[in-house]
Amino acid sequence: MTIVDQISDCVDLCELHLSSTYPQPKCILQLLRGIQYTLDDGSCAMLSESIWNSAFSSTNTTHSLTTLSTSQSINVLGHVYEDHVYIRPDNNGRGCRVYLLSRVDVK
């Protein structure tokens, strides 16, 4: 995973290259890495995922939460209560769709 751009002091735009198996196309994930907060009821607030490879649809993605305080990453499947769409242009002009997860129940 490489950092592509820094949006703010605590949010980075990262790029993750996944290996592919023929005949599946190569997949590149672009995601936001930021600070994760745990809410009073035990659910998590924040992070993100985006897909800009046309071979993938947003319905087939797993949302990833990252915490910077312990420098560990966990992948979770959860229920998204509310999502915000953040649009950031890509250098090649194709655009980048980023889904910000404002609240996720960790299972």
ABEGO torsion letter per residue (X at the ends): XBBABBABAABBBBBBBBBBBOABBBBBBBBBBBBBBBBAAGBBBEEBBBBABAABBAAABBBBBBBAAAGBBBBBBBBBABBBBBBBBBAAGAEBBBBBBABBBBX
